[in-house]
Amino acid sequence: MSETRARAARLEKALPRMMRGVFIRPDPLGDMPLGQVRVLRTVEVHGQLRVSELADLMGLTPSAASQHVHRLCKLGLLEREETEDDARCRLVSLTTEGQKLFDDVHQCRVEQAMEVLGRLGPEDAERFVATIEEFLARITPDRP
């Protein structure tokens, strides 16, 4: 096995274990399907979007994106509104409840991360977070 392959195998095992180790308590997203969580997160990051834009950003078909949006609207987490220039085109955005959900998730996850980082000590915690940020900047330079 090449060194690169061995490192990749270690990373593949380590990342999920790290996420489970840091975020051990259930968060407000509960058992929401991952596809719906990704749709909400994309709308949260990018703001108001057309369904076609959402589909493009996520690599989904417009039909799949529309189905996710429909379900999330029924849950009261997203809302659709017509655009001024085209009544057939709808813009999707988070509702107040949808934004509150992400605020609650963020708060819950920050508290859990604080507990874990507190075990490392300030210098190791800073080095760890800086390394993760640098890694993400290199592999996802076009994403916030």
N, C-alpha and C positions, 0 to 999 in steps of 0.2 A: 504494500500500500504506500503510495507517495506521501510525502510530508503534508502536502496541501490537502490531499484527500483525508488524511488522518485528522488534521486540524478541523476540516469541515465537518467530519463526523463528531468530533468533540463539541464543536459549536452547536450542531443540530441537537445534541443531547443537553447542552448547558443552557441554552436560551429558554426553552420551555420550563426547565427546572428552576431557573432564576425567576421567571415570571410567577410561577406557582409559589416560590419561596418568599417573594416580596409581597405579592397580592394574595394573601392566604384567606382573608375573610371575604365573604360575599359582598359585592357592591350593589348599588342601586339598579344596575342593568339586569340583575337576576339571571334568568334563563333566556333572555332575548337572543334570538338567532344571530349568529355572527354577521350574516349579510345585512340584517337590519341595523346592527350596531355600526357597521361600516358606512351605510347610507347616512345615518345620523351624524357620524363623525365627519364625513365629507361635507355635509351641509353646514355643520358647525364651523369647520375650518374655512370653507370658501364663501360662506354666506348664501344669499338668495341665488338660486340656480334654476335654469330650465331643466326639465327632465332629461332632455337630450344631452345637455352639458354634464349632468350628473352621471349619465350612462357613459359618456366619453371618459370622464375622470376616473371612473371605477372599472372600466373595461367590461361593462355589461351591455346587453342589448337594450334598446329603448323599452322594449316590452318588459324585461326583467326589472329594470329600474322603476318603471311605472307601477309594477305590482308591489315592489317594496314601498314605494311612496304611498300607494293606496292603503296598505296595511298600517303604516306609521301614521297616516292621517286619521284612520279609524281609532288608533290608540291615543290620539290627541297630541302627538309629539311633533308632527309636521303639519303645515298648512299650505294650501295651494291658493294662488290668486292669479287672476287673468292679467296679462300684460296690456298696456294701453294700446300698443300698435297691432296686436293680433289676439283676438278673443279666444282663438283655438289653443294658443300657447299659454301655458301656466308656469308661474314661478313658484318654486318650492322653498320654504324656509322653516326654521325651527319655531315652534310655538313657545310661549312663555314656559309651559310645562316641559317641553323638550329641552330648553336651555337650562331650566332648573335641574333636570335629570343629569345633564353633563356637569353642572356645577357641583352637584352632590357626589357624582362619581369622582371628579377631580379631587374634591376635599377628602373623600374616603381613601383614595389611592395615595395622596400626598402623606396622610397620616401613617399609612402602612409603610411607605418608603422611608419616612422619618425614623420609624422604629428600627428598620433594617440598617439604615445608614448610621444610626447611633451606635450600633455594635462595632462599626469599623474604626471609629475615631475620626477626627476632623480631616487629617491629611489623607488617609486612605480613602475616606468617603469622597473627598474632592477629586482625587486622582481617578477613582472609579467612575464618577459621573462625567468627568472631562473626557475620559477614554470612550465611554459610550457615546457622548455627543460627537466626538471626532469621527468615530466609526460610522454613525448615522449620516453625518455630513458628507462623508466620502461615498456611501452607497446610495444615498437618496438626495443628491444635491438640488433637485428640482422640487422637492416636497417640503412643506413647512413642518 
